[in-house]
Amino acid sequence: MEHLDSIGAYARDPDFEPRHNILYDLDGCRLPHHGFAEMRAIAMNSRRSFLAHSEQVRHACYVTDDVAFGMCRMLQMLLDDAPWETEIFRSRTEALNFMRLDVAHPDYAAFVESWMGRRDVHSALALPHTAAAVAY
């Protein structure tokens, strides 16, 4: 439910615009109790929340945990016919390149410096079931 709530909250944010690309940073996030039913619910919620997206919009999921990677791949399969493109990455650089962001945008350099400067979290000290969605 926490994942579903975060997707809904993001879509209701006053700064949200349907043309936003979305980068889900799931570094250190673990999904130990999720299965097909949960991923299907997240996919259905995503369709309702982000249906206004055009084909130009991209959703990238950056993951480090093996289980989270598998769950995100399942989600990717469930969203295969969505109007936006969804890809799963284990590399920050690949995820960033996939997003095809406007390098001339005034906030681009600060965003890249902040996000690329984060350390990948692989320890048990990472908060489970947390994810950050970044719109740009």
N, C-alpha and C positions, 0 to 999 in steps of 0.2 A: 504494500500500500504506500510505503514511503516513496518508492520510485514513481508510482502513478501520481501521487500528490505533487511531486517536484515537477513533473511534466505539465500538469494542469496549472500550477502556480506560474511557471515560466510563460505559458501561453496567455495567462491573464495579466501579466506584468504590463504596466502602461507604456513601457519602452519597447515592448515586443512589436515587431513588424513582420508580416508574412514573408518578406523578401530576405530576412536574415538567414545566413548560414548558421548551423548549430554545431558546436564542438563539445561533445560530452567527454569530460576528463574523468575517467573511471580508474585512475591510478590508485592502486591499493584497495579498490572496491571489491568486495567479495559477494557473490550471490549464491550462497551454499544451499538455500532452501527453494530456489527458483527452479521451475520446470517449464514444460510447454504451456501449461495453462496460464502461468504468470506472464510469460513472454507474449502470449497471444493477447492478454489483457493490456499489456503495455503497448503492443502494436495497435490495438483498437483505439486506445486512448490517444496515441500519437496521431492516428488518422483523423480523429475528431478535432484535436487541438491544432494540427498543422496542415489541414487539408487545403488551405488557401495558398500554400506554397506552389511556386511554379517549377517547371523542370530545371530551371537554372539553380535552384537551391540545393545545397549539399549538407548532409548530416554526417559527421565523422565521430566515431567512438574511439577514444584512445584507452586501451586497457593493458594491464600488466599481469593480472592474475589469470591463470589457465582456465578456471571455471567461468570467470566473468567473460573471458574471450569466447568460450563455447556458447554461453548464453547470448552474447551479443551477436554471434553468427546466426543463432536461431532467430533472433529478432530481425536481423538483416533479411533472412529468408522470408519471414512473415511480412516484411515491408517491401518485398521485391517488386510489387506492382504499384507501389505508391508513386505519386507524381514527383517526388524528390529522390535524390540519389543518396544511399546510405552505405558507408564503408566502415570496416573495423580495422584498427591499426595497433601495432605494438611499438611503433616508432613515432615520436613527437614530430620529427621532420616530415615523415611521410603523411601524417595526418594534416599537418599544416599545408604541405604542398597540394594535397587533395582539395583543400578548401578554396584554392585559387582566389585568395583575398587580394584586395586592391592595395598594392604596396605604396601607392601615392596617398592613401588615406592618412590624415594627420595622426590618428591613433594607432596606426599599424606598427610602427617601431616599438612603441611602449608595450603593446600587447605581446608582440613576439619576444621581446626581452623578458617580460614577466613570465610568460607561459613556457618558453624554452629553457628558462633558468631554473625551473622547478626540478627538484630531484625526484627521480622515479622511486616510489615507495614500494618496497618488497617485504617489509617486516610486519609482524603481527601487531605492531603498535599502531598501524593505520586504522582509522575508524572504519568498521565494516558498514556496509549499506549506505555509503555516502557517495554522492556524485555531484560534480559541478557542471553546469551547462553554461557555456560562454557563447554569447551572440556577437557577431561582428558583421 
